[in-house]
């Protein structure tokens, strides 16, 4: 008899969840850098819509990285590396 448990499907879900978390993490870094700048220098200019937009962008980055995988993660990391540093 064959086992009812399918291991490759479980690996797929784990890899998709890992890619979602990595995409969300990179997306949060991309959002928090400019958002922290505005909060520090002009706190009265930051409103609720900025926080909602930031959360939407983070979830979108996570979803796109789960769907497209390493291609989107490489694109996000290239975008993160192209940001000007101090």
Steps between C-alpha positions, in 0.01 A plus 500: 500500500607854432506768763228765494749769602660679205837651593566708183179698553608583855837625375322722249292666771806549719696657216208727408463610863873565524495703180199697627683583822820598319305720258316663788826561683665664199184700431491624858860618474416683178205671667649572841801692371301790347222475759746534789652803329162671479405403855826642636510829307131577437283295738192715436507410128456126558137386509310174526494459123880477499489210747226325302694546178814366665321190627347444156840527334655255747224244445519549124876437503443184702227375268697572185807329636291195591355487149809582292762360736868577464456729200302753704727462803803577282320804362415622851854449627640685195261787574607497864870507403445792262371725778747773591682433823690718735 
